[in-house]
């Protein structure tokens, strides 16, 4: 049994879809956002490039809550959206004065869950029996989909492990640098630096 659904769409529907396409053009897709990032934080970071009209976070229903998030950010016009893309591609994305490993690219139609129906779209639904020539094709597509899902889950796990390793390395470096600054501050405070300077006939600035 075969079903054909053909949606022509009225003139109003075509106008709505055209307006939606314009919205897509002025929207950017942000990836690798921290789970702690909120809408006000994103607005504050991007308002320097123009007016942020809307921020929509894309929920992740499959992975753990501590993984990076994505968001669709609609700017006031296409020029502002391009400015944000250019800035993030060339320089680190700054949030509260700290650089973040955020990636950005132009939004696509498929990223919007509330997108209107495309006028003129044709949908074909068909039941496949085992003796149908396309049955094996559908089975291969199903296996390929499951394979892609498993590969994505594995890569996500590897990425989380690499991020944890990098975070630990950065924390160790930060602690090491902090100890060095503490040591410098200590020898300046107790007069050790001045005594060493007199011994080696050097000048030490007090500031």
N, C-alpha and C positions, 0 to 999 in steps of 0.2 A: 504494500500500500504506500502511495506517495502523496505527500501534502505539499502544496505550493502556497506560500504567503507572499503577496506582492503589495508593498506599501507605496502608493503613489505620493500621498501627502498633499495637503491643501497649500494654497499660497502662503497662508499664515505659518504652516509647519515649515515650509521652505525658508521663510524669513527667519524663523526661530533657529533653524539649523545654520543659516548663514551668520547669525549673530553669535551662535556658539563657536563657530570656526574662528571668528574674530577674537573671541575670548581665549581660545587656545593659543593664538598667535602672541598674545600679551601675557601668557602664563609661563612660568619656569618651573622645572621639576628639580627639587633639592633632594639629594640622597646622602645617606650616611650622617644623619642628624642624631645627636645624643637623645636618649629617651627622656632626659630631663628638660629638653628644650620645649618651650611653650610658645603660643602664638604671639604674646607681647614681645618675647625675646627676638623672634624672627622679624617682627615689624620694626623693632628698634634697630636691628642690624641692617635692614634693607631700606628704611625710610630715607637714608642719606642719598640713595640713587633715584628716588621718586616716591610717589604715593602708592602704598600697598593697599589694594582694594579688598583682597580676601586671602586668607591662609587656610588651607585645607590639609590636614594630616591624613595620610593614607595608612589605615590600621593594618597591622600584620597579624592575621589570624592563625598562621601556621607555626611561627617560631616563638622562642621565649621572649619575655618582656624586656630583657636587658639588651636586645640587639638594636642596631641603629634603625632610625625611622626615616620615612620619606614624607615630603610635603609638596603640594602644589600652591604656588604663590602667584596670585594675579596682580599685575601692576596696572597702572592707570593707562598706559599706552605701550605700543610695541617698542618704541625707542628706549623707554626705561627698562623694559625686559631685556633688551639686547645689552644695555649698559651693565645690568647685574650679571648677565652671563659672561661678558668680557672681563669684568672685575674678578669674579670668582675663578675663572679659568687662568688668570694671570697672577693673582695674588691670593694668599691664604684668607679664608673666610673668617672674619673677626666677630666674636661674640663676647661681650663684656670685656673687651680688651685682650682676649686670648684667641690665638689662631686655632681653627678647627678644620679637620680633614673633610670638609663638605664638598660634594661634587654637584655640579649644576649642568642642566642641558634643557633645550626647548621642550615644552610639554607636547604630548601627542594626544590625539583624539581618544585612543583606547584607555588613557589614564583616568578619565573622568567617569565615575560610576553613574552620574546623573545626566549623561549625555542624551540628547534627544534622538529619536529614530531618524536615520538618514532617509530622506525622500528618494523614492525609486529603488529602495533596497528589496532584494528578492531572497527569501529564505526557503530552502528546500529541506523537508524532513522525510526520511524514508526508513522503514523497518528493513533490516537485512537478515535474510535467512542464511543458513550455513552453506547452501549450494549457490548462493549469489556470488558472482565474480568479485564484487567489491567487499565481500565479507572478510577475506584475508587482509585486504588493505586496511580496513577498519581495525582489525586485530593488531596489525603492526603499528598503527598509529597509537593505539592504546598502550602497547608495550613501550613505544618510544616516549610517550608522555610520562609513564611511570619511571622510565630511566632518567628522564630530564629532572623529574622531581627528586629522585634519589641523589643525582649529581649536585643539584642545587643545595640540598640539605647538607651534603658532605662538604661542599665549598664554604657554606655558611659556618659550619663547625670549625673548619680550618681557619677561616678568617677570624673568628672569635678567639681561637687559641693564639693566633699571631698578635692580635690586639692586646690580649692579656700579657703576652710576653713583652711586647713593646712598652706597655704601661708599667710593668715591673722594672724594666731597664731604665725608663725615664725617671721613675721614683728613686731608684738607686743613685742615678746621676744627680738628681736634685738634692738628695741627702748628702752626697759627697761634696757638692759645691757649698751646701750650707755649713758643713763642718769646716771647710776651708775659710769661709768668711768669719765664722766664729773664732777660729784660731787667729786670723789677722786682727780681729777686733780685740781679742784677749791680749796679744803681745803689744798692741798699741796702748791699751788701757793700763797694763801693769808696768810700763816703761821698758820692757825688753827690747823693743824696736829701737828706742833712743840709745840704750846702752850698746847695742850692736852697731848702731850708726857711729857712735863715738869711737868704738874700738876699730872700725874699718875706715874711719875718717870720711864718713858719708853724711849727706844732709837728708833729713827726713821731714817731710811736710806734716804739719800737725793735723791737717784736714784730710 
